[in-house]
Every structure is written in C-alpha cells, then in structure tokens.
Amino acid sequence: MPPCPPPPSTTEDCKRRAAEAAVAYVENGMVVGLGTGSTATYATAKLGALWQDGALSALVCIPTSEKTAAQARALGLPLGELASHPRLDLAIDGADEVDLRLNLIKGMGGALVREKAVERAARRFVVIVDPSKRSAKLGTLSPLPVEVLPEARPRLALTLRTLGAQVTLRGGDRPFVSDNGNPILDCRFDGGIDDPAALAHRLDREVGVVGHGLFLGMATEVLVGHPDRIEILRPAPA
C-alpha cells in the first residue's frame, strides 16, 4: 500500500521543505536545470532569493518551460539554453509519481519533453516531492502523459488503447497545447504499468510520439519533504 498522503494543510509545506533542501546543493558557478510544476516553483523561488541576496553567483539557469523561464526572469536569475550548455551540473524538478526503484512519471505540468532533455543532460538530477507522490507501482497514482504530433494523435490514441491504456486528450474540447505546440494524451492503466521499461521502449519507437512521461533510471536522489524532516532516497546499487 502507498503511504498515506499528508493532510492538505501540510502538503505545500512538504513541497517547500523538499525544494529548499535541494537548492542547498547549488554552488557558485553551476549550470542548473530548473523544473516545472508546483514543487519546482518553490525551488526556483528559493534560488532566486539566494541570488538576489548575493549568496550565489555566476549561475546559469536552464528552464524546462516558458512558465519557469518567466518566473526565473522575474527573480533576476541568469538564463541560458541547453544548446549552449549541453552538460549541466544539477537539475531540480518535481515528479507526479515515484516508485520503489526511483523511476518516475512526470509531465502533468505539460513540460515533459523539455524536462527530459534538460534532466538527461544533468550530472545530478534531484527530484523533490511530498509523500503523496510515492507508490509501489508506476501508474497507480498518476496517468502517463504522452506528447504527440497533432496529425498523429488519432492513430496514436488507438495504439495506446491496444496497449491497455484508457486515453484522454488533455483539455478535452479545448485541448492543452505544450510549449512545443503539441497535444498531450493522458493514459491510465488499470492496476498500473506492469513493465515501464518495455512500455517506454515501445513509445520511443512510435513515429509521432514526441515524448512520454516515463523517466526511468534518471533520478540520482529523491528528496521527500515531510512536516518535520527530509527523507533522502537514492537508487539501490546495481
């Protein structure tokens, strides 16, 4: 059974606690990936406060979405692009679900493709969550987002259904559009995803799939914010 989520009154405190603990890893001169979503927002805010206070210097921040870029810009954080900084020191981001092996589902904020590009390029990828995001099996808490080319959407929706997914177009009659200009299909699997690696491999091979929310074997650490502490999880040794 997954752990009970914290009461609503403490969830935001748990998110903030995890985010601020991750920002403590940032050092002067680093190239840092800034994630997208409610928990990542706290990390960007803390990083901006340290920058404004002069506690950090010579940073380059690589945002994973236009929304994060706007927040960072408003805080005065110096922004860069992945094309100019193909190797990052650190990336900090949230997750929609974390399993026992620290595999992730991400993308409910709609930035999964840019998040994966930035976080794959990071030497250290620190994931920040509250306890409600932990599960024994991926897909039991969160749908799996799949970003697709608009013209390929009907065919890929059928393909995903043959793979056992219940497929919903995000936004319905007013479809959500990612920063890349694409729709997202949210996929639920009864009983969760039995073989995330096989599913990721299949989706990676599908023409028209721009990206999916399975982030497997990527997290170097997961910081779980609790009301009174930070729990640090690391992958088991190979």
C-alpha positions as CSV (number, residue, x, y, z in Angstrom):
1,M,0.0,0.0,0.0
2,P,1.3,3.5,-0.8
3,P,1.9,5.8,2.2
4,C,-0.9,7.9,3.3
5,P,-0.7,11.5,1.9
6,P,-0.1,14.3,4.3
7,P,-3.1,16.4,5.3
8,P,-3.9,19.1,2.8
9,S,-2.8,21.8,5.3
10,T,0.8,20.4,5.3
11,T,1.2,19.4,1.6
12,E,2.6,22.8,0.5
13,D,4.9,22.9,3.5
14,C,6.3,19.4,2.5
15,K,6.8,20.6,-1.1
16,R,8.6,23.7,0.0
17,R,10.8,21.8,2.5
18,A,11.9,19.4,-0.2
19,A,12.5,22.2,-2.7
20,E,14.6,24.3,-0.4
21,A,16.7,21.2,0.7
22,A,17.5,20.6,-3.0
23,V,18.5,24.2,-3.6
24,A,21.1,23.8,-0.8
25,Y,23.0,21.6,-3.3
26,V,23.5,24.6,-5.7
27,E,27.0,26.1,-5.7
28,N,28.5,29.2,-7.2
29,G,29.3,28.8,-10.9
30,M,26.9,25.9,-11.5
31,V,24.7,25.3,-14.6
32,V,21.4,24.4,-13.1
33,G,18.2,23.0,-14.7
34,L,15.0,24.5,-13.3
35,G,12.0,22.2,-13.3
36,T,8.3,22.9,-13.9
37,G,5.3,22.4,-11.6
38,S,4.1,23.3,-8.2
39,T,7.0,21.9,-6.2
40,A,9.7,23.1,-8.7
41,T,8.2,26.6,-8.3
42,Y,9.4,26.6,-4.7
43,A,12.9,25.7,-5.8
44,T,13.1,28.5,-8.3
45,A,11.8,30.9,-5.8
46,K,14.4,29.9,-3.2
47,L,17.2,30.0,-5.8
48,G,16.0,33.5,-6.8
49,A,16.1,34.7,-3.2
50,L,19.6,33.5,-2.7
51,W,20.7,35.1,-6.0
52,Q,19.2,38.4,-5.0
53,D,20.8,38.3,-1.6
54,G,24.2,37.7,-3.2
55,A,24.6,34.2,-1.6
56,L,25.1,32.7,-5.0
57,S,26.9,34.0,-8.0
58,A,27.9,33.1,-11.6
59,L,24.9,30.8,-12.1
60,V,23.4,29.8,-15.4
61,C,19.9,28.5,-15.2
62,I,18.3,26.4,-17.9
63,P,14.5,26.4,-17.6
64,T,12.3,23.5,-18.7
65,S,9.3,25.6,-19.7
66,E,8.2,29.0,-20.7
67,K,6.4,29.3,-17.4
68,T,9.6,28.5,-15.4
69,A,11.6,30.9,-17.6
70,A,9.2,33.7,-16.8
71,Q,9.4,33.0,-13.1
72,A,13.2,32.9,-13.2
73,R,13.4,36.0,-15.3
74,A,11.2,37.9,-12.8
75,L,13.6,36.9,-10.0
76,G,16.6,38.2,-11.9
77,L,18.2,34.7,-12.4
78,P,20.5,34.5,-15.4
79,L,19.1,32.2,-18.1
80,G,20.8,30.1,-20.7
81,E,19.9,27.5,-23.3
82,L,20.6,23.8,-23.5
83,A,22.2,24.3,-26.9
84,S,24.9,26.5,-25.4
85,H,25.2,24.4,-22.2
86,P,24.8,20.7,-23.2
87,R,26.1,19.5,-19.8
88,L,24.5,20.6,-16.6
89,D,25.9,20.3,-13.1
90,L,22.5,19.8,-11.4
91,A,18.8,19.7,-12.3
92,I,16.0,20.1,-9.7
93,D,12.4,19.1,-10.5
94,G,9.3,17.5,-9.1
95,A,7.5,14.3,-10.1
96,D,3.9,13.1,-10.3
97,E,4.8,9.7,-9.1
98,V,7.9,7.9,-7.7
99,D,8.2,4.1,-7.4
100,L,10.3,2.0,-5.2
101,R,13.2,2.0,-7.7
102,L,13.0,5.8,-8.0
103,N,11.6,5.6,-11.5
104,L,9.2,8.5,-12.2
105,I,6.1,9.6,-14.0
106,K,6.4,13.3,-14.9
107,G,4.6,15.6,-17.2
108,M,1.3,16.6,-15.6
109,G,2.6,20.2,-15.9
110,G,2.9,19.8,-19.6
111,A,6.7,20.2,-19.9
112,L,7.8,16.6,-20.1
113,V,9.8,16.8,-23.3
114,R,11.9,19.8,-22.3
115,E,12.2,18.4,-18.7
116,K,13.6,15.1,-20.1
117,A,16.0,16.9,-22.4
118,V,17.4,19.1,-19.6
119,E,17.4,16.4,-16.9
120,R,19.1,13.8,-19.2
121,A,21.9,16.4,-19.6
122,A,22.5,16.8,-15.8
123,R,25.2,15.1,-13.9
124,R,23.0,15.1,-10.9
125,F,19.1,15.1,-11.1
126,V,17.5,15.7,-7.7
127,V,13.7,15.0,-7.5
128,I,11.6,16.8,-5.0
129,V,8.2,15.5,-3.8
130,D,5.8,15.3,-0.9
131,P,5.0,11.8,0.5
132,S,1.8,11.5,-1.6
133,K,3.8,11.0,-4.8
134,R,5.3,7.7,-3.7
135,S,3.9,4.4,-4.9
136,A,4.8,0.8,-5.2
137,K,4.0,0.7,-8.9
138,L,4.1,3.4,-11.5
139,G,0.7,4.3,-13.0
140,T,-1.3,3.7,-9.8
141,L,-1.3,7.4,-8.8
142,S,-0.8,9.4,-12.0
143,P,-1.8,9.0,-15.6
144,L,1.1,8.7,-18.0
145,P,1.4,11.8,-20.3
146,V,2.3,11.2,-23.9
147,E,3.0,14.3,-26.1
148,V,2.2,13.6,-29.7
149,L,2.3,15.4,-33.1
150,P,-1.2,16.8,-33.8
151,E,-1.6,14.9,-37.0
152,A,-0.6,11.6,-35.4
153,R,-2.9,11.9,-32.4
154,P,-5.9,9.7,-33.6
155,R,-3.6,6.9,-34.7
156,L,-1.5,7.0,-31.5
157,A,-4.6,7.1,-29.3
158,L,-5.7,3.8,-30.9
159,T,-2.2,2.4,-30.5
160,L,-2.2,3.3,-26.8
161,R,-5.6,1.7,-26.3
162,T,-4.2,-1.5,-27.8
163,L,-1.5,-1.3,-25.1
164,G,-4.2,-1.3,-22.4
165,A,-4.5,2.4,-21.8
166,Q,-7.6,4.5,-21.2
167,V,-6.7,7.5,-23.2
168,T,-7.9,11.1,-22.6
169,L,-7.0,14.1,-24.6
170,R,-5.8,16.7,-22.1
171,G,-8.1,19.7,-22.2
172,G,-10.9,17.9,-24.0
173,D,-12.8,20.2,-26.3
174,R,-10.2,22.9,-25.7
175,P,-7.0,20.8,-26.0
176,F,-4.0,21.7,-24.0
177,V,-1.0,22.6,-26.1
178,S,2.6,22.2,-24.9
179,D,5.3,24.8,-25.3
180,N,6.3,22.7,-28.4
181,G,2.8,23.2,-29.9
182,N,1.6,19.6,-29.4
183,P,-1.3,18.0,-27.6
184,I,-0.9,15.6,-24.7
185,L,-2.7,12.2,-24.3
186,D,-3.1,11.2,-20.6
187,C,-3.1,7.4,-20.3
188,R,-4.3,5.4,-17.4
189,F,-3.6,1.7,-16.9
190,D,-5.8,-0.5,-14.8
191,G,-3.6,-1.8,-12.0
192,G,-0.7,0.4,-13.0
193,I,2.1,-0.1,-15.6
194,D,3.3,-3.7,-15.4
195,D,6.6,-3.2,-17.3
196,P,7.6,0.5,-17.5
197,A,10.8,-0.2,-19.4
198,A,9.0,-2.2,-22.2
199,L,6.4,0.5,-22.5
200,A,9.0,3.3,-22.7
201,H,10.9,1.3,-25.4
202,R,7.7,0.9,-27.4
203,L,6.7,4.6,-27.1
204,D,10.2,5.7,-28.0
205,R,9.9,3.8,-31.3
206,E,6.4,5.1,-32.2
207,V,6.5,7.7,-35.0
208,G,4.6,10.7,-33.9
209,V,5.4,10.4,-30.2
210,V,7.3,13.5,-29.3
211,G,7.9,12.3,-25.7
212,H,6.4,10.5,-22.8
213,G,6.4,10.9,-19.0
214,L,8.4,7.7,-18.1
215,F,11.6,8.9,-16.5
216,L,13.4,5.7,-15.8
217,G,16.8,5.4,-14.1
218,M,17.3,9.1,-14.2
219,A,17.0,10.3,-10.6
220,T,20.2,10.4,-8.6
221,E,18.3,11.4,-5.5
222,V,14.7,11.9,-4.4
223,L,14.1,14.3,-1.5
224,V,10.8,13.6,0.2
225,G,9.6,16.5,2.3
226,H,7.8,15.6,5.5
227,P,6.3,18.0,8.0
228,D,9.3,17.5,10.3
229,R,12.2,16.2,8.2
230,I,13.7,15.5,4.8
231,E,13.9,11.9,3.7
232,I,16.7,11.2,1.1
233,L,16.2,8.3,-1.2
234,R,18.9,7.0,-3.6
235,P,18.8,4.2,-6.2
236,A,19.9,0.8,-5.0
237,P,23.4,-0.2,-6.1
238,A,23.4,-2.1,-9.4
